[in-house]
């Protein structure tokens, strides 16, 4: 602005433009990928972003579960959900405005309740959900009214999506989209073998182990928020995971995680990250190397 030398001015402008372009490129196309568990209270929501933002996948959206009817003075005219304040804001901070896959593992409110905010504020190309969910009232009330140009696919293990970063291992058949029908995703991210399976119960975990005896897991999202209904001790002794992630609300109504689950984790000598303690949990990877990063609750 103040230099009279045209050559210096021209070079300064060029350098400034290059720095601006580089910054935008780094934000929009980072060299690292991530598997992030959002701190959204009692519920489940995660992001799988591959390097260079080649694919962006959101697994579940969280959602507020209410017990009993609210009094008139408790009802707010407009209340921003964690889907907007946490998930959407985080994606926007990464320069992401498009989700390639929104995976709804099953129809529980604490997994799909914030889907309408995701569909409202983000461009979503595809929704994947367990076969049989389209006929459920939860889909008709919570998802269908908010669809725009988003394609909806009901899936089983026989329906693999080409650009999905993890493989679909469950459900096996058409069901009612309940816990036992949860979508299970398994694959390798940055050299880490990852399994996340919504609220899949112990019987479902045993079925996965029986159908895939060669299966080993390094990083597992503990099923059903650390409930005793999941994390089968025999199955986990076969999988031998080294790291577990629990997504549960602080002082939640269900008392998740349950003591039985914590004992199973301890017997398997697993390191555990818990959103109740660690807030948002990120596994960041590049190539075959990765590291964990947490964002404590008071930092939001």
N, C-alpha and C positions, 0 to 999 in steps of 0.2 A: 504493500500500500504506500510505503514511504520512499521506496528505493527508486531512483531515477535511471539506474542502469537497466536497459531493456533486456539484456542477456540474463542478468540476475533475476529479474522479474519473471521472465519466461521459464527459467529453470525452477524457480520457487513454485510457480504454478503447476509445472509438470510433476514435481515431487509431491506437492499437496494432493494432486489428483491420483497419483499412484498409491499414496498412503490411504486415501479414502477408498479407492477401489479394492486395495488389499484387505482393508478392515472389513468391508462388506463381504468379500469373498470368504474370509476366515469365519465370519458369523454364519453365512448362508451355507458354506460347504466345509465344515470342520473335518480335520483329518481323523478325529476320534469318533468312535461310536459309544453308545451307552445303553445300559439297562437300569432304569430308574424306577424306584418304588416311591410314589407320592405319599406325603403325609396328609391324608384326607380324613382322618378320624376313623371311626368304626366302619370299615369298608375296604375296598381294594381298587387300586388304579395304578397302572404302570406304563412306562414308555420304553419301547425298543427302537432305538435310532441307530441305523448303520452308518459307517463312515461316509463322509461327503453328503450326508442326508439322502443317500440313495433311496432308502425307504424309511418311512415314519409310521410306526405301529403303536397304537394305544390299546392296552389290554384292560378292559373295564374302566369305569368312570367314577366309582364311589357313588354315594347317595345317602341322604339323611333318612334314617329309619325312625319313625315316631311311634310312641306307645300311648294309645288313647288319643282322644280328640283334644286339640288345643282350645284354650279359652279365647274369647274374642280379643282380650287385651294382649294375648301372646302372638297374634297374627300380625305380621308386618306387611305393609303395602308392597314393599319390594325388598327382597333379601337376596344378596348375592351368595351363590352356593360355592362350595369348594371346587366344583368343576370349572367355574369362571375364575375365581381368585387364585387358585393354585395351578390347575392343569393348563387352562388356556393362557394364563399370564406367563407361565414357564415356557410354553411352546412359543409364544410371541417373543419372549426374551431371546430365544435362539434363532429368531428370524423365520420361524415355521408358521405358515398359514394354511398348509394342506396336510391332511392325514391320509396316508395311503390305505391303511387298514384300521378300522375300529372293531376290535374283537370284544364281543359281549359273551363271557364264558357261560353264563346262565341267567335266569330271569330275576334273581333276588334284587331287591331295591338297593342294597348297599353295594351293588356291582353295576347297576344300569341307571340309577336314579338321576345322575347328572348328565346322562347322554344328550338330553335336549339342549343343554348349554353348549356341549361340544359341537352338536350339529348346528347350533345357532351362530356360534362365533368362528367356527373353522369350516373349511371346505373338506368334506369327507368323501373319499372316492368309493370305498367299499365298507360295508358292515358284514362281519362274519359272526354267526351265532350257531348254537347247536341245532341240529335237525329236529324239528318239531316245535321250535320256539315261535315261529310265525303265527301259529294258531292260538297261542297263549294270550290271555287278556293283558298281561304285563306288556307285551310287545305292542298290542293294539292301542294301549293307552299311553305308554311311555315313549315309544319310538316312532310308530307309524305317522302320527300327526306332525312330526317335526322333520320328516324326510323331505329332501328337495330332489336333487339329481343323484343322490347316493344309491348305489346298487346294493341290494341285500342278498346274501347267500347263506343258506343253511348248510352246515358241513358235518361230516363224520370223518373218521380217519382215512377213508378212501378218497376224500376230496382234498387234494393238496393244491395250494396256491403258489404259483411259480415264484413270485417275488416276495413271499412271506419269509422273514429271516429265520423262523423256527418251523418245525414240522408239526402237523396236527396228529396227535397220538390217541385222542379220545374226543367225543364219544364214538362208540362202534356202530350204533344203530340209532334210529329215530326214537326220541323220548319225549318227556314233558318239560325239558329245559330246567330241571331241578338240580340240586347239588350233585346227585349221582350222574347227571348228564353233562357236567362241566367240561368245557373244552380244555384239553391238556396240550401244552406246547413244549416241545423238546428240541434242542439243537445246540450248536456250538457258537458262542460269542467270544471272540478274542481268546481262543484256546480254553475257555471255560464251558463245560457241559452244563446247560441250564435247563431246569424244569420248572414250569409254572402251570398250575392246574385249577385255578379258581377255588371252589369249595368241594372238590372231589373228595369222596370219603375213603375210608380204609379199604373197602372192597374194591373200589376203583383203582387204588394204588396197587393192590395185590394183582389185579387183572393186568395192569401195565407191566408189572414185573414178570408175570407168567408169559405174556405175549412177546416180550422183548427181554429174554434172559441175559442178553449181552449188555443190556443198558446199564450205564454208570452215570452218576450225577455228581458234579462238583458244587454247583450252586442251585439251591432249591428254594422256591417261595413256599413256605409251609402252608399246607392246605387249610382252608376254613379259618384263617386268622389265628392259627395255633390251637384250634379246638381239639379236644380229645377224640372227636369223630374222624380225624385225619391223622397223618404222620404215623403210619403203621410201623411198629418196631421191627418186625421181621423183614418187611420190604426195605426199610432204611438200612438194615444191616447188609442187604444185598447191594443197594445203590451206593453206599458208603459216601454220602455227601460230606463235604468239609465245611460248607458255609450255608447257613439258613437265614431267610428273611421273613420276619413276621410283620404283617400289616394289620394293625388293630388300634382302636381308639383308646385314649387314656381314660382309666376308670370306667370302662365300658360295661354295659348292662349284662353282658354274657360272661364277664370275668376272663376273657381271652388275654393271653394264652393260658391254657389249662396246665396244671401241674404234671399230668401224665405226659404231655407233649414235651415239657421242659426236661423231664427225666429221660425221655427217649433221646433228645438232643444231647444231653450230658453223657449218656452211655456211648453215643457215637462220636464223642469228642469233637462236636461241631462248634464253630464260631458262629454266633448269632447276632444279627442286626435287627432291631425292633423299632418301628416308627414311634412307639410310645416313648422311647428313650432317645433315639438317634434322629428323629424327624425324617426328612427326606433322605433316601439312601440311593446313592449312585454307584454303579459299577461302570467305570470308564475304561475303554479298551482301544488299543491300536495294534493291529496285527495279532500276535499271539500273547501280547502282554496287556495287563490291566491292573487297575487299582480301585479301591473303594473310597468314597468320599461321602460324608454325611453333612447335612445342613440342619443344625439343631433348631427345635421349634421356635425359640425366641428370636431367631434370625429372620423369620418371615415378616 
